[in-house]
Structures are given as C-alpha cells and as structure tokens.
Amino acid sequence: MIALRVFLDLDTGAIARHLKIAPATVRVHLSRAVAALRQDLTLSQAKEANR
C-alpha cells in the first residue's frame, strides 16, 4: 500500500478498488505502515546519534 500511495500517487479510493478492499481498510493499513516506518527511522537515528 505504501508503494501504491507514495510511488504511484494513488488515492485511497483507487488503492481500495485496485486491491478490492474497503477504503477504510486502506486508511488503517497506511496509518499503521507510516507509524511503523516512523518508529524504525526514529530508532535508527537514535542509534546513529549514540555512535
């Protein structure tokens, strides 16, 4: 979903139609994916700062 949203610039409705799922499901998955990426990047930056 991240690739469809970011790289292909598809909106939530287009992603939902493409994957044959509800738009709300797309929003939930995108939100969770962004949160996970944010956490990973924050942890990576903290590790780099401690070096």
CHARMM-style PDB file with segment names, atoms N, HN, CA, C and O in Angstrom:
ATOM      1  N   MET     1       0.813  -1.186   0.000  1.00  0.00      PROA
ATOM      2  CA  MET     1       0.000   0.000   0.000  1.00  0.00      PROA
ATOM      3  C   MET     1       0.857   1.250   0.000  1.00  0.00      PROA
ATOM      4  O   MET     1       0.513   2.255  -0.622  1.00  0.00      PROA
ATOM      5  N   ILE     2       1.979   1.178   0.706  1.00  0.00      PROA
ATOM      6  HN  ILE     2       2.259   0.362   1.211  1.00  0.00      PROA
ATOM      7  CA  ILE     2       2.874   2.339   0.717  1.00  0.00      PROA
ATOM      8  C   ILE     2       3.356   2.626  -0.700  1.00  0.00      PROA
ATOM      9  O   ILE     2       3.391   3.781  -1.125  1.00  0.00      PROA
ATOM     10  N   ALA     3       3.724   1.590  -1.420  1.00  0.00      PROA
ATOM     11  HN  ALA     3       3.696   0.652  -1.074  1.00  0.00      PROA
ATOM     12  CA  ALA     3       4.202   1.785  -2.787  1.00  0.00      PROA
ATOM     13  C   ALA     3       3.107   2.368  -3.675  1.00  0.00      PROA
ATOM     14  O   ALA     3       3.369   3.264  -4.478  1.00  0.00      PROA
ATOM     15  N   LEU     4       1.891   1.870  -3.536  1.00  0.00      PROA
ATOM     16  HN  LEU     4       1.678   1.143  -2.883  1.00  0.00      PROA
ATOM     17  CA  LEU     4       0.793   2.391  -4.343  1.00  0.00      PROA
ATOM     18  C   LEU     4       0.521   3.854  -4.018  1.00  0.00      PROA
ATOM     19  O   LEU     4       0.239   4.655  -4.909  1.00  0.00      PROA
ATOM     20  N   ARG     5       0.607   4.191  -2.750  1.00  0.00      PROA
ATOM     21  HN  ARG     5       0.836   3.540  -2.026  1.00  0.00      PROA
ATOM     22  CA  ARG     5       0.311   5.564  -2.312  1.00  0.00      PROA
ATOM     23  C   ARG     5       1.434   6.530  -2.673  1.00  0.00      PROA
ATOM     24  O   ARG     5       1.190   7.590  -3.250  1.00  0.00      PROA
ATOM     25  N   VAL     6       2.659   6.161  -2.332  1.00  0.00      PROA
ATOM     26  HN  VAL     6       2.857   5.300  -1.863  1.00  0.00      PROA
ATOM     27  CA  VAL     6       3.785   7.083  -2.485  1.00  0.00      PROA
ATOM     28  C   VAL     6       4.340   7.082  -3.907  1.00  0.00      PROA
ATOM     29  O   VAL     6       4.484   8.140  -4.521  1.00  0.00      PROA
ATOM     30  N   PHE     7       4.649   5.911  -4.423  1.00  0.00      PROA
ATOM     31  HN  PHE     7       4.533   5.052  -3.924  1.00  0.00      PROA
ATOM     32  CA  PHE     7       5.323   5.843  -5.716  1.00  0.00      PROA
ATOM     33  C   PHE     7       4.377   6.009  -6.898  1.00  0.00      PROA
ATOM     34  O   PHE     7       4.743   6.603  -7.912  1.00  0.00      PROA
ATOM     35  N   LEU     8       3.168   5.487  -6.770  1.00  0.00      PROA
ATOM     36  HN  LEU     8       2.870   5.004  -5.947  1.00  0.00      PROA
ATOM     37  CA  LEU     8       2.211   5.610  -7.872  1.00  0.00      PROA
ATOM     38  C   LEU     8       1.226   6.749  -7.665  1.00  0.00      PROA
ATOM     39  O   LEU     8       0.427   7.047  -8.553  1.00  0.00      PROA
ATOM     40  N   ASP     9       1.275   7.389  -6.499  1.00  0.00      PROA
ATOM     41  HN  ASP     9       1.923   7.146  -5.778  1.00  0.00      PROA
ATOM     42  CA  ASP     9       0.441   8.546  -6.174  1.00  0.00      PROA
ATOM     43  C   ASP     9      -1.055   8.257  -6.318  1.00  0.00      PROA
ATOM     44  O   ASP     9      -1.822   9.102  -6.781  1.00  0.00      PROA
ATOM     45  N   LEU    10      -1.457   7.044  -5.913  1.00  0.00      PROA
ATOM     46  HN  LEU    10      -0.834   6.358  -5.538  1.00  0.00      PROA
ATOM     47  CA  LEU    10      -2.873   6.691  -5.958  1.00  0.00      PROA
ATOM     48  C   LEU    10      -3.557   7.162  -4.684  1.00  0.00      PROA
ATOM     49  O   LEU    10      -2.964   7.126  -3.606  1.00  0.00      PROA
ATOM     50  N   ASP    11      -4.785   7.596  -4.804  1.00  0.00      PROA
ATOM     51  HN  ASP    11      -5.267   7.625  -5.680  1.00  0.00      PROA
ATOM     52  CA  ASP    11      -5.534   7.995  -3.613  1.00  0.00      PROA
ATOM     53  C   ASP    11      -6.137   6.758  -2.954  1.00  0.00      PROA
ATOM     54  O   ASP    11      -6.063   5.655  -3.496  1.00  0.00      PROA
ATOM     55  N   THR    12      -6.724   6.953  -1.799  1.00  0.00      PROA
ATOM     56  HN  THR    12      -6.784   7.849  -1.360  1.00  0.00      PROA
ATOM     57  CA  THR    12      -7.270   5.852  -1.018  1.00  0.00      PROA
ATOM     58  C   THR    12      -8.314   5.058  -1.801  1.00  0.00      PROA
ATOM     59  O   THR    12      -8.319   3.828  -1.770  1.00  0.00      PROA
ATOM     60  N   GLY    13      -9.185   5.757  -2.492  1.00  0.00      PROA
ATOM     61  HN  GLY    13      -9.181   6.757  -2.518  1.00  0.00      PROA
ATOM     62  CA  GLY    13     -10.225   5.079  -3.268  1.00  0.00      PROA
ATOM     63  C   GLY    13      -9.657   4.220  -4.380  1.00  0.00      PROA
ATOM     64  O   GLY    13     -10.137   3.110  -4.612  1.00  0.00      PROA
ATOM     65  N   ALA    14      -8.641   4.718  -5.072  1.00  0.00      PROA
ATOM     66  HN  ALA    14      -8.252   5.619  -4.884  1.00  0.00      PROA
ATOM     67  CA  ALA    14      -8.019   3.965  -6.161  1.00  0.00      PROA
ATOM     68  C   ALA    14      -7.314   2.722  -5.628  1.00  0.00      PROA
ATOM     69  O   ALA    14      -7.391   1.648  -6.226  1.00  0.00      PROA
ATOM     70  N   ILE    15      -6.632   2.877  -4.508  1.00  0.00      PROA
ATOM     71  HN  ILE    15      -6.569   3.749  -4.022  1.00  0.00      PROA
ATOM     72  CA  ILE    15      -5.959   1.724  -3.904  1.00  0.00      PROA
ATOM     73  C   ILE    15      -6.990   0.682  -3.492  1.00  0.00      PROA
ATOM     74  O   ILE    15      -6.798  -0.511  -3.730  1.00  0.00      PROA
ATOM     75  N   ALA    16      -8.071   1.119  -2.881  1.00  0.00      PROA
ATOM     76  HN  ALA    16      -8.228   2.087  -2.687  1.00  0.00      PROA
ATOM     77  CA  ALA    16      -9.128   0.205  -2.453  1.00  0.00      PROA
ATOM     78  C   ALA    16      -9.715  -0.552  -3.639  1.00  0.00      PROA
ATOM     79  O   ALA    16      -9.924  -1.763  -3.566  1.00  0.00      PROA
ATOM     80  N   ARG    17      -9.977   0.152  -4.715  1.00  0.00      PROA
ATOM     81  HN  ARG    17      -9.807   1.136  -4.775  1.00  0.00      PROA
ATOM     82  CA  ARG    17     -10.526  -0.511  -5.909  1.00  0.00      PROA
ATOM     83  C   ARG    17      -9.521  -1.504  -6.490  1.00  0.00      PROA
ATOM     84  O   ARG    17      -9.893  -2.610  -6.880  1.00  0.00      PROA
ATOM     85  N   HSD    18      -8.267  -1.115  -6.545  1.00  0.00      PROA
ATOM     86  HN  HSD    18      -7.965  -0.217  -6.228  1.00  0.00      PROA
ATOM     87  CA  HSD    18      -7.221  -1.971  -7.110  1.00  0.00      PROA
ATOM     88  C   HSD    18      -7.055  -3.257  -6.293  1.00  0.00      PROA
ATOM     89  O   HSD    18      -6.896  -4.342  -6.852  1.00  0.00      PROA
ATOM     90  N   LEU    19      -7.095  -3.119  -4.963  1.00  0.00      PROA
ATOM     91  HN  LEU    19      -7.225  -2.237  -4.509  1.00  0.00      PROA
ATOM     92  CA  LEU    19      -6.907  -4.271  -4.084  1.00  0.00      PROA
ATOM     93  C   LEU    19      -8.210  -4.972  -3.712  1.00  0.00      PROA
ATOM     94  O   LEU    19      -8.206  -6.014  -3.058  1.00  0.00      PROA
ATOM     95  N   LYS    20      -9.333  -4.376  -4.145  1.00  0.00      PROA
ATOM     96  HN  LYS    20      -9.336  -3.529  -4.676  1.00  0.00      PROA
ATOM     97  CA  LYS    20     -10.662  -4.928  -3.878  1.00  0.00      PROA
ATOM     98  C   LYS    20     -10.926  -5.057  -2.376  1.00  0.00      PROA
ATOM     99  O   LYS    20     -11.361  -6.096  -1.881  1.00  0.00      PROA
ATOM    100  N   ILE    21     -10.643  -3.954  -1.673  1.00  0.00      PROA
ATOM    101  HN  ILE    21     -10.289  -3.109  -2.076  1.00  0.00      PROA
ATOM    102  CA  ILE    21     -10.901  -3.872  -0.240  1.00  0.00      PROA
ATOM    103  C   ILE    21     -11.579  -2.539   0.048  1.00  0.00      PROA
ATOM    104  O   ILE    21     -11.654  -1.675  -0.826  1.00  0.00      PROA
ATOM    105  N   ALA    22     -12.063  -2.375   1.252  1.00  0.00      PROA
ATOM    106  HN  ALA    22     -12.002  -3.077   1.962  1.00  0.00      PROA
ATOM    107  CA  ALA    22     -12.749  -1.140   1.643  1.00  0.00      PROA
ATOM    108  C   ALA    22     -11.748   0.006   1.814  1.00  0.00      PROA
ATOM    109  O   ALA    22     -10.624  -0.213   2.265  1.00  0.00      PROA
ATOM    110  N   PRO    23     -12.154   1.219   1.458  1.00  0.00      PROA
ATOM    111  CA  PRO    23     -11.274   2.379   1.656  1.00  0.00      PROA
ATOM    112  C   PRO    23     -10.824   2.541   3.116  1.00  0.00      PROA
ATOM    113  O   PRO    23      -9.696   2.963   3.372  1.00  0.00      PROA
ATOM    114  N   ALA    24     -11.693   2.210   4.058  1.00  0.00      PROA
ATOM    115  HN  ALA    24     -12.609   1.867   3.849  1.00  0.00      PROA
ATOM    116  CA  ALA    24     -11.312   2.302   5.473  1.00  0.00      PROA
ATOM    117  C   ALA    24     -10.163   1.351   5.798  1.00  0.00      PROA
ATOM    118  O   ALA    24      -9.294   1.675   6.607  1.00  0.00      PROA
ATOM    119  N   THR    25     -10.158   0.196   5.176  1.00  0.00      PROA
ATOM    120  HN  THR    25     -10.864  -0.067   4.518  1.00  0.00      PROA
ATOM    121  CA  THR    25      -9.076  -0.769   5.382  1.00  0.00      PROA
ATOM    122  C   THR    25      -7.760  -0.202   4.857  1.00  0.00      PROA
ATOM    123  O   THR    25      -6.713  -0.370   5.483  1.00  0.00      PROA
ATOM    124  N   VAL    26      -7.815   0.458   3.726  1.00  0.00      PROA
ATOM    125  HN  VAL    26      -8.666   0.594   3.218  1.00  0.00      PROA
ATOM    126  CA  VAL    26      -6.624   1.091   3.168  1.00  0.00      PROA
ATOM    127  C   VAL    26      -6.094   2.141   4.137  1.00  0.00      PROA
ATOM    128  O   VAL    26      -4.894   2.185   4.409  1.00  0.00      PROA
ATOM    129  N   ARG    27      -6.978   2.983   4.659  1.00  0.00      PROA
ATOM    130  HN  ARG    27      -7.953   2.947   4.438  1.00  0.00      PROA
ATOM    131  CA  ARG    27      -6.558   4.025   5.595  1.00  0.00      PROA
ATOM    132  C   ARG    27      -5.903   3.431   6.841  1.00  0.00      PROA
ATOM    133  O   ARG    27      -4.886   3.937   7.315  1.00  0.00      PROA
ATOM    134  N   VAL    28      -6.489   2.362   7.366  1.00  0.00      PROA
ATOM    135  HN  VAL    28      -7.315   1.951   6.981  1.00  0.00      PROA
ATOM    136  CA  VAL    28      -5.937   1.726   8.560  1.00  0.00      PROA
ATOM    137  C   VAL    28      -4.541   1.173   8.272  1.00  0.00      PROA
ATOM    138  O   VAL    28      -3.610   1.395   9.046  1.00  0.00      PROA
ATOM    139  N   HSD    29      -4.398   0.462   7.170  1.00  0.00      PROA
ATOM    140  HN  HSD    29      -5.154   0.282   6.541  1.00  0.00      PROA
ATOM    141  CA  HSD    29      -3.101  -0.136   6.838  1.00  0.00      PROA
ATOM    142  C   HSD    29      -2.050   0.932   6.556  1.00  0.00      PROA
ATOM    143  O   HSD    29      -0.899   0.791   6.970  1.00  0.00      PROA
ATOM    144  N   LEU    30      -2.429   1.990   5.861  1.00  0.00      PROA
ATOM    145  HN  LEU    30      -3.364   2.105   5.524  1.00  0.00      PROA
ATOM    146  CA  LEU    30      -1.479   3.076   5.600  1.00  0.00      PROA
ATOM    147  C   LEU    30      -1.051   3.747   6.897  1.00  0.00      PROA
ATOM    148  O   LEU    30       0.125   4.061   7.083  1.00  0.00      PROA
ATOM    149  N   SER    31      -1.997   3.961   7.782  1.00  0.00      PROA
ATOM    150  HN  SER    31      -2.952   3.706   7.630  1.00  0.00      PROA
ATOM    151  CA  SER    31      -1.680   4.586   9.064  1.00  0.00      PROA
ATOM    152  C   SER    31      -0.714   3.723   9.867  1.00  0.00      PROA
ATOM    153  O   SER    31       0.249   4.233  10.438  1.00  0.00      PROA
ATOM    154  N   ARG    32      -0.963   2.437   9.911  1.00  0.00      PROA
ATOM    155  HN  ARG    32      -1.745   2.021   9.446  1.00  0.00      PROA
ATOM    156  CA  ARG    32      -0.089   1.516  10.648  1.00  0.00      PROA
ATOM    157  C   ARG    32       1.296   1.442  10.002  1.00  0.00      PROA
ATOM    158  O   ARG    32       2.308   1.400  10.701  1.00  0.00      PROA
ATOM    159  N   ALA    33       1.336   1.426   8.688  1.00  0.00      PROA
ATOM    160  HN  ALA    33       0.513   1.460   8.120  1.00  0.00      PROA
ATOM    161  CA  ALA    33       2.616   1.349   7.983  1.00  0.00      PROA
ATOM    162  C   ALA    33       3.456   2.597   8.229  1.00  0.00      PROA
ATOM    163  O   ALA    33       4.659   2.500   8.467  1.00  0.00      PROA
ATOM    164  N   VAL    34       2.832   3.756   8.172  1.00  0.00      PROA
ATOM    165  HN  VAL    34       1.854   3.835   7.978  1.00  0.00      PROA
ATOM    166  CA  VAL    34       3.551   5.002   8.427  1.00  0.00      PROA
ATOM    167  C   VAL    34       4.057   5.035   9.866  1.00  0.00      PROA
ATOM    168  O   VAL    34       5.185   5.460  10.115  1.00  0.00      PROA
ATOM    169  N   ALA    35       3.248   4.597  10.800  1.00  0.00      PROA
ATOM    170  HN  ALA    35       2.332   4.251  10.598  1.00  0.00      PROA
ATOM    171  CA  ALA    35       3.667   4.566  12.206  1.00  0.00      PROA
ATOM    172  C   ALA    35       4.859   3.632  12.402  1.00  0.00      PROA
ATOM    173  O   ALA    35       5.795   3.966  13.128  1.00  0.00      PROA
ATOM    174  N   ALA    36       4.829   2.474  11.765  1.00  0.00      PROA
ATOM    175  HN  ALA    36       4.069   2.202  11.175  1.00  0.00      PROA
ATOM    176  CA  ALA    36       5.937   1.520  11.885  1.00  0.00      PROA
ATOM    177  C   ALA    36       7.208   2.086  11.263  1.00  0.00      PROA
ATOM    178  O   ALA    36       8.290   1.964  11.837  1.00  0.00      PROA
ATOM    179  N   LEU    37       7.081   2.701  10.099  1.00  0.00      PROA
ATOM    180  HN  LEU    37       6.202   2.800   9.632  1.00  0.00      PROA
ATOM    181  CA  LEU    37       8.252   3.316   9.466  1.00  0.00      PROA
ATOM    182  C   LEU    37       8.807   4.446  10.316  1.00  0.00      PROA
ATOM    183  O   LEU    37      10.022   4.572  10.470  1.00  0.00      PROA
ATOM    184  N   ARG    38       7.936   5.258  10.862  1.00  0.00      PROA
ATOM    185  HN  ARG    38       6.949   5.155  10.738  1.00  0.00      PROA
ATOM    186  CA  ARG    38       8.368   6.362  11.719  1.00  0.00      PROA
ATOM    187  C   ARG    38       9.141   5.832  12.926  1.00  0.00      PROA
ATOM    188  O   ARG    38      10.187   6.376  13.283  1.00  0.00      PROA
ATOM    189  N   GLN    39       8.632   4.777  13.552  1.00  0.00      PROA
ATOM    190  HN  GLN    39       7.783   4.336  13.262  1.00  0.00      PROA
ATOM    191  CA  GLN    39       9.298   4.197  14.714  1.00  0.00      PROA
ATOM    192  C   GLN    39      10.669   3.638  14.326  1.00  0.00      PROA
ATOM    193  O   GLN    39      11.654   3.874  15.026  1.00  0.00      PROA
ATOM    194  N   ASP    40      10.736   2.907  13.224  1.00  0.00      PROA
ATOM    195  HN  ASP    40       9.936   2.715  12.656  1.00  0.00      PROA
ATOM    196  CA  ASP    40      12.013   2.342  12.780  1.00  0.00      PROA
ATOM    197  C   ASP    40      13.028   3.437  12.475  1.00  0.00      PROA
ATOM    198  O   ASP    40      14.197   3.321  12.844  1.00  0.00      PROA
ATOM    199  N   LEU    41      12.597   4.479  11.814  1.00  0.00      PROA
ATOM    200  HN  LEU    41      11.647   4.573  11.514  1.00  0.00      PROA
ATOM    201  CA  LEU    41      13.509   5.565  11.483  1.00  0.00      PROA
ATOM    202  C   LEU    41      13.976   6.305  12.725  1.00  0.00      PROA
ATOM    203  O   LEU    41      15.135   6.712  12.807  1.00  0.00      PROA
ATOM    204  N   THR    42      13.098   6.480  13.679  1.00  0.00      PROA
ATOM    205  HN  THR    42      12.156   6.149  13.613  1.00  0.00      PROA
ATOM    206  CA  THR    42      13.459   7.144  14.924  1.00  0.00      PROA
ATOM    207  C   THR    42      14.497   6.322  15.680  1.00  0.00      PROA
ATOM    208  O   THR    42      15.465   6.870  16.208  1.00  0.00      PROA
ATOM    209  N   LEU    43      14.295   5.014  15.729  1.00  0.00      PROA
ATOM    210  HN  LEU    43      13.509   4.569  15.299  1.00  0.00      PROA
ATOM    211  CA  LEU    43      15.250   4.136  16.411  1.00  0.00      PROA
ATOM    212  C   LEU    43      16.601   4.148  15.686  1.00  0.00      PROA
ATOM    213  O   LEU    43      17.651   4.157  16.329  1.00  0.00      PROA
ATOM    214  N   SER    44      16.574   4.149  14.361  1.00  0.00      PROA
ATOM    215  HN  SER    44      15.721   4.142  13.839  1.00  0.00      PROA
ATOM    216  CA  SER    44      17.822   4.182  13.592  1.00  0.00      PROA
ATOM    217  C   SER    44      18.565   5.484  13.821  1.00  0.00      PROA
ATOM    218  O   SER    44      19.790   5.478  13.947  1.00  0.00      PROA
ATOM    219  N   GLN    45      17.862   6.586  13.876  1.00  0.00      PROA
ATOM    220  HN  GLN    45      16.867   6.591  13.773  1.00  0.00      PROA
ATOM    221  CA  GLN    45      18.502   7.870  14.123  1.00  0.00      PROA
ATOM    222  C   GLN    45      19.095   7.928  15.521  1.00  0.00      PROA
ATOM    223  O   GLN    45      20.173   8.490  15.711  1.00  0.00      PROA
ATOM    224  N   ALA    46      18.411   7.358  16.497  1.00  0.00      PROA
ATOM    225  HN  ALA    46      17.535   6.901  16.343  1.00  0.00      PROA
ATOM    226  CA  ALA    46      18.914   7.338  17.863  1.00  0.00      PROA
ATOM    227  C   ALA    46      20.191   6.500  17.955  1.00  0.00      PROA
ATOM    228  O   ALA    46      21.130   6.877  18.656  1.00  0.00      PROA
ATOM    229  N   LYS    47      20.226   5.375  17.256  1.00  0.00      PROA
ATOM    230  HN  LYS    47      19.463   5.070  16.686  1.00  0.00      PROA
ATOM    231  CA  LYS    47      21.416   4.528  17.253  1.00  0.00      PROA
ATOM    232  C   LYS    47      22.589   5.249  16.613  1.00  0.00      PROA
ATOM    233  O   LYS    47      23.713   5.166  17.108  1.00  0.00      PROA
ATOM    234  N   GLU    48      22.340   5.955  15.518  1.00  0.00      PROA
ATOM    235  HN  GLU    48      21.427   6.022  15.116  1.00  0.00      PROA
ATOM    236  CA  GLU    48      23.397   6.711  14.845  1.00  0.00      PROA
ATOM    237  C   GLU    48      23.933   7.829  15.728  1.00  0.00      PROA
ATOM    238  O   GLU    48      25.135   8.098  15.724  1.00  0.00      PROA
ATOM    239  N   ALA    49      23.067   8.473  16.476  1.00  0.00      PROA
ATOM    240  HN  ALA    49      22.091   8.254  16.480  1.00  0.00      PROA
ATOM    241  CA  ALA    49      23.479   9.575  17.351  1.00  0.00      PROA
ATOM    242  C   ALA    49      24.344   9.079  18.502  1.00  0.00      PROA
ATOM    243  O   ALA    49      25.177   9.825  19.017  1.00  0.00      PROA
ATOM    244  N   ASN    50      24.155   7.830  18.909  1.00  0.00      PROA
ATOM    245  HN  ASN    50      23.479   7.224  18.491  1.00  0.00      PROA
ATOM    246  CA  ASN    50      24.917   7.277  20.019  1.00  0.00      PROA
ATOM    247  C   ASN    50      26.275   6.734  19.602  1.00  0.00      PROA
ATOM    248  O   ASN    50      27.066   6.333  20.456  1.00  0.00      PROA
ATOM    249  N   ARG    51      26.553   6.716  18.332  1.00  0.00      PROA
ATOM    250  HN  ARG    51      25.911   7.042  17.639  1.00  0.00      PROA
ATOM    251  CA  ARG    51      27.848   6.189  17.856  1.00  0.00      PROA
ATOM    252  C   ARG    51      28.952   7.149  18.058  1.00  0.00      PROA
ATOM    253  OT1 ARG    51      30.096   6.856  17.712  1.00  0.00      PROA
TER     254      ARG     51
END
